[in-house]
Amino acid sequence: MLAAFIEAVLRSLILALIVWAALRIFRVQNVVSQRYAWIGVLVGSLLMPFALPFTARWQVLPLATIPAPTSLGLHSVLAPTTPTAASGANSFTGSTIVAPRHDQGGILQTAMATADRNRDHAPSSDPVQSSHSSAASAQSVTIRGKLSLLRVALLAYFLIAVMLLARLLFGFACALRLWYSSTPVTSCGEMHISADFKLRFSHRITTPVTIGSGVVLPAGYTSWTEEKLHVVLAHERSHVTLHDFHLQILASLYAALTWFSPLGWWLKRNLSDLGEAISDRSGLDAASNRSAYAQILLEFAAAPRPTLIGVAMARPSSISRRIEQLFNDSYLRQAFSGGARARVAFLVLPAILFAAGAIVRVQAATQSSTVATVSSAPAATSQSAQTVSMLTATPGMSSTLRARSIPTTVATSAAPSALALPELALANPPAPPAPHAALSEGAAQSEATFDRNLSFNGTLNLSVSTASGNITFTRGTANQIHIHGIVKANQNGDPAQVQQIAANPPIEQDGNTIRIGAHQQNLHNISISYVIEAPADTLLNAASASGDIADTGVGNGAKLITASGDIKASGLQGGFKVQTASGDIAIDSTGRGDAWAQTGSGDIDLKGVNGALAAQTGSGTIKAAGTPTSPWKLQTGSGDIQLTTGSAPMDLDASTGSGNISAPSSIAMQSSRDHHHLRIQLNGGGPEVRTETGSGDIRIN
């Protein structure tokens, strides 16, 4: 049973390697085709144990037989000796018993019982028999030790598998509980919801989640714009159509059962990534532009307490790569183009599955070396040749032992030597996948720059986006903008393409509207960074998929978005809106206006806020200083909050789950509070200022 399980896991690994090689050979980049191929691997891996009785009969391909390791107890060697009378001398015939793969327990128990009987009945006066009994007893102890090791290994496997299965079952139960406790959505404004599309909402989640064949929205969906709601429903409807929830359950089940194999965990992650890529395309088609869709993804990824059940719309761990793909035209064109290579790959897939099923077989290892037994007699010669009868398991004959004779040289010695266990090695081990070809020295990074000066009249409306690169803004003169671009080719980038982009940079102008990087073509492994001088009153919108954004005094109502970088700005006029999935945010504002800052796991440091404020982080620290003229809300999952408002009037509501609240003595004397909650009117009362943290401390200055 154990050998069959190991055989099924090995066959699944080889199946995955063959499919991976086929996708590379045919250069299949279509994500839909890749997804179907890996779904076939997952289903084949789950069904592999049930297919073993049938694949054992296939003899089309030469078998690569892999013996199971001896140290796991899948076979054992025992050499009991039986005394016989021969011409006044004691001689012994050694018998080596190898347990068949499908009848391990019976052979082992019989051999051990035989060894015990030989030991008990051996006359103590016969030194040869006494020595042999000692050797048999020692080997019996060795077998028992190996069986104990096997039991420990099996116990460890079952404990870990049970824990993983319990976690999967608990998550599934939580998903069902969320679904049945949520409220059905009867209408979505002017949008039409088909009868076959199950839609609900719940106060327990902050991001849309696909559960089974339905979608659960956050309770705040009613405040979304029509475009945002349309984009979210298009994305989640794609997950429902693809049955991503059910695939994740199957992949998690296989990963739990074969937790020691990397294949299950890789399949789970890869199928999730492919499903998100397809759903992102559906959401992108429903959005007005890429920046708008990226902003929606960042908003959900930066939610302080994202859900861990179902298929969430965005997670911080993958948001950077997803947004980078959205801004890469080359990737989108190749990932969703139906080519002939994908169809050819599907035609050969049955042959791949057949080859994987017939190319490997695991069986109990046979003894690879001769076992020497020692015979001694007073009148015996120095050496003699004897025939040792060996019983060995025959492939295809699980319950039949085949006898064969092996000529063995028996050495004469006064004391028997210890029986040596066979050395084990993999026979015809599967070849590892060929490594990628090393990069040549000629493929070194290439870099080029460009500069553009543009003129305009009135207030500049500037939009900047880059798939990979940093964006820096500095204050310039009125009616003028200077753009300095830095183009780099990464390891697999094309140096010639760098020169082409530098000669024709992605810059468009329509009056006082300038778009930079709006239509980036074929930027695979190419990064573009920008250093831009613009007027202070510029209406600014900037987005980077994986770079940092720095702004010194440019932007009125600036919108700055990055997937994985940091955002630093100072001297901003008016309000601002900044988002990052995993970076830090540091803003020093000088104007009046509403402020909004959100990050998934970084810190937030805001100064000079004069208006409404909303700041959220999943696990970082929030520092906010300014004058609340409209409601403030500061929220972090596990970080600290430091609030500095001076003598500004406000209604303060501070709460922490397990941390402490500290305030000046003048505030403490005015309030009746505990260590986890503080509610008080300061300086006569004013806008509500609410601070919330799950486990951090709150400090009021």
C-alpha positions, -999 to +999 in steps of 0.1 A: +000+000+000+028+024+009+048+015-022+017+021-044+012+055-028+048+065-034+045+052-070+014+074-076+032+105-063+062+099-085+041+093-115+023+126-109+056+144-107+068+129-140+034+138-155+039+174-144+074+175-158+063+162-192+034+187-194+058+215-184+082+205-211+055+202-237+042+237-229+078+251-233+085+231-265+053+244-282+058+278-266+022+279-253+017+313-236-021+314-238-032+314-202-065+296-210-046+267-226-021+266-198-049+265-173-066+235-190-033+217-192-026+220-154-062+211-146-055+179-165-024+174-143-043+180-111-071+156-121-046+130-133-027+132-100-059+127-080-068+097-100-033+082-103-037+058-073-069+044-088-052+040-122-023+019-109-040-015-114-046-006-151-012+010-158+006-020-144-005-039-175+009-014-200+040-027-216+043-003-245+071+018-231+102+005-213+097+007-175+119+028-153+117+008-121+124+027-089+131+005-059+116+017-026+142+026+000+151+000+025+153+025+053+115+030+050+109-006+057+094-014+023+115-046+021+137-064+046+164-089+045+168-118+069+192-148+067+181-175+091+202-206+091+191-242+096+216-267+109+219-300+090+241-331+096+267-336+069+296-361+073+302-353+110+304-316+102+279-288+108+270-269+076+245-242+071+224-232+041+216-194+041+182-183+029+176-147+020+139-136+021+129-105+003+093-094+011+070-089-019+056-054-023+020-065-017+026-089+012+050-071+035+036-079+069+033-117+065+068-123+053+083-101+079+064-117+107+072-153+095+109-144+091+111-129+126+093-158+142+118-182+124+147-162+137+133-164+173+127-202+171+163-207+158+176-187+187+155-205+213+164-240+201+201-235+194+222-257+218+243-235+240+272-260+239+276-256+201+297-224+196+287-222+159+250-224+165+253-200+194+272-175+172+246-179+144+218-175+169+234-142+181+236-130+145+200-139+137+189-122+169+209-091+161+193-089+126+159-094+141+165-064+163+176-045+133+143-053+115+123-043+145+142-010+146+134-004+109+098-012+115+098+013+144+113+040+121+087+032+095+059+036+121+073+070+132+075+082+096+039+070+089+027+086+121+043+119+112+028+118+077-007+111+090-005+138+117+005+165+092-020+153+066-048+153+092-040+188+103-040+201+067-072+183+060-088+197+091-077+232+081-092+227+047-125+214+062-126+244+086-121+269+058-148+252+037-172+253+067-164+290+072-171+297+035-205+279+038-213+298+070-204+332+053-226+323+023-256+313+043-253+342+068-251+368+040-280+387+026-292+381-010-289+410-034-321+417-053-309+446-074-278+465-082-290+500-092-296+500-130-275+469-136-293+437-146-285+406-126-293+373-144-312+347-125-283+321-127-259+345-110-261+342-072-252+375-055-251+383-018-235+408+006-221+406+041-207+429+068-180+403+077-158+409+046-140+438+031-134+424-004-156+405-029-153+368-025-164+339-048-178+310-030-190+280-051-211+294-079-220+326-062-204+359-051-205+377-018-199+415-018-189+437+011-218+456+027-205+489+015-210+480-022-240+504-023-216+533-021-196+521-051-198+539-084-216+522-112-183+515-130-166+500-100-196+477-094-197+467-131-159+459-130-162+438-098-191+418-111-174+411-144-142+399-125-162+377-101-185+363-128-154+351-146-143+332-114-177+316-112-176+305-149-141+291-144-151+272-112-121+285-095-135+279-060-139+242-068-105+239-083-089+255-053-107+229-031-094+200-052-058+215-053-059+220-016-070+184-011-042+170-032-016+193-015-028+181+020-027+144+010+008+147-006+022+175+015+057+162+012+056+167-026+061+202-040+037+195-069+005+199-049+015+233-035+027+245-069-005+234-087-026+253-061-007+285-066-003+282-103-040+275-110-050+304-087-026+328-107-040+316-141-076+321-129-068+356-117-052+364-150-083+354-169-106+372-145-084+403-147-089+404-184-127+403-179-125+431-154-102+451-176-127+449-205-154+463-182-132+492-169-128+526-186-090+523-185-061+503-170-054+528-142-090+527-130-089+489-128-055+489-111-069+514-086-098+490-078-074+461-073-052+481-050-081+493-029-091+457-022-056+444-017-049+471+008-079+463+030-067+459+066-084+425+072-088+406+039-108+374+040-090+341+040-118+320+026-132+317-009-115+333-039-108+369-030-106+395-057-072+408-047-044+397-023-013+417-014+010+387-022+002+388-059-011+423-066+023+437-078+027+411-105-010+414-116-008+451-121+025+449-139+008+425-163-021+448-168+002+476-181+022+452-204+006+451-238+029+424-250+019+401-222-018+407-227-015+400-264+004+368-260-016+355-230-050+358-247-042+351-283-054+317-296-026+302-317-019+270-335+007+259-309-020+257-282-042+235-304-013+212-312-004+209-275-039+197-268-037+171-295-006+156-279-019+158-244-034+123-244+000+109-255+016+128-227-007+113-201-002+078-214+036+082-214+035+094-178+014+065-167+037+039-183+072+053-179+077+047-142+069+019-117+078+016-080+083-018-065+099-033-035+137-032-039+155-065-046+187-074-031+216-062-051+245-078-034+254-113-023+249-122+014+278-142+028+271-167+055+298-183+076+302-220+081+327-237+104+336-273+110+366-291+126+375-309+094+363-283+069+386-269+042+395-232+040+370-224+013+341-243-003+314-235-028+278-238-018+245-229-033+223-204-016+186-206-023+171-171-026+134-163-025+127-131-042+095-112-052+088-113-089+072-083-106+036-092-116+035-121-090+026-103-058+018-135-038+042-160-054+078-165-045+101-176-072+132-197-062+165-193-079+200-206-072+229-182-068+264-196-064+279-181-033+314-184-019+313-192+018+343-181+038+355-203+067+360-184+100+360-193+136+333-167+143+305-157+119+306-121+105+276-098+108+252-099+078+255-068+057+224-050+046+223-042+008+232-008-004+203+009-022+204+032-051+178+044-075+177+024-107+172+046-137+162+077-117+141+103-135+163+129-151+159+164-136+145+191-159+171+207-180+182+240-166+177+272-185+205+281-207+230+304-189+228+340-200+257+350-222+279+379-213+266+397-245+231+399-229+241+424-204+217+451-194+212+480-218+202+515-209+192+546-228+177+580-219+155+606-236+144+642-228+114+661-240+103+697-233+066+705-240+046+737-237+009+742-229-016+769-218-037+768-187-037+741-160-018+710-169-037+677-168-009+651-164-012+613-164+019+591-160+020+553-159+048+527-161+047+489-158+081+488-141+100+518-130+101+547-106+084+581-110+098+613-096+081+648-098+098+681-091+083+716-092+090+735-124+079+767-142+044+776-154+033+764-189+063+741-192+070+705-186+103+686-189+103+648-191+135+628-186+131+591-192+154+562-183+149+530-203+165+498-192+165+462-205+165+435-178+182+401-182+160+389-210+152+423-225+161+433-261+187+461-262+175+471-296+141+477-282+156+501-256+170+523-283+137+522-302+117+533-271+142+561-264+139+574-299+100+572-298+090+576-261+054+569-252+043+605-248+010+620-261-002+656-259-036+670-266-036+707-257-030+709-219-036+672-215-004+651-215-003+613-212+030+595-205+032+557-209-005+554-218+002+529-247+033+509-239+039+483-265+061+452-262+076+462-228+085+426-217+116+428-195+118+465-202+115+492-175+110+529-179+116+554-151+106+591-153+119+623-138+093+651-145+094+688-138+059+703-138+040+733-123+027+731-088-010+733-097-008+703-121-038+679-119-017+648-114-025+611-118+005+587-116+006+549-114+035+524-113+032+487-111+064+480-092+083+512-086+084+540-061+067+574-065+084+606-051+067+640-054+081+673-044+056+701-046+037+690-077+000+682-078-034+697-069-056+668-058-028+643-067-036+606-072-005+584-067-008+546-070+019+519-069+016+482-065+047+474-044+067+506-040+068+534-015+051+568-019+068+600-006+054+634-012+058+669+002+043+703-005+012+690-021-016+715-028-052+705-019-062+670-011-045+638-022-052+601-027-024+576-024-024+538-026+002+511-024-002+474-018+029+467+003+049+499+006+052+528+030+034+562+026+049+595+038+030+627+029+036+663+040+007+684+027+004+722+027-030+728+013-066+723+023-085+692+010-096+657+017-069+631+021-070+594+016-041+569+022-042+532+020-015+504+021-017+467+026+012+462+050+033+493+052+034+524+075+015+556+070+029+590+081+007+620+072+014+656+082-004+689+076-038+673+068-065+700+067-098+684+058-113+649+059-089+620+063-092+582+058-061+561+065-059+523+064-031+498+067-032+461+073-004+457+098+016+490+098+018+520+120-003+552+114+009+587+123-015+615+115-010+652+123-031+681+112-064+699+118-096+679+114-122+700+097-142+670+085-144+634+099-111+614+103-109+576+104-076+559+111-076+521+110-049+494+113-050+457+118-021+452+143+000+484+143+001+515+166-017+548+160-002+582+169-026+611+166-015+648+168-042+674+164-031+702+188-060+723+201-084+714+173-120+708+184-132+672+178-151+642+191-126+615+198-134+578+197-103+556+202-104+518+205-079+490+206-084+453+209-055+443+231-033+474+233-033+505+255-045+541+250-023+569+263-032+606+264-021+637+282-033+642+318-057+670+308-075+645+285-074+617+310-090+638+337-119+647+315-128+612+306-140+580+322-122+553+302-106+519+303-073+509+288-089+498+255-116+524+247-117+562+250-146+585+240-144+622+247-152+657+233-121+679+231-121+717+230-158+719+228-163+691+203-162+690+166-157+666+137-156+629+147-121+614+148-121+576+151-090+555+156-091+517+156-064+491+159-067+454+165-037+448+188-016+480+188-014+510+211-030+544+206-012+576+216-031+609+217-009+641+215 
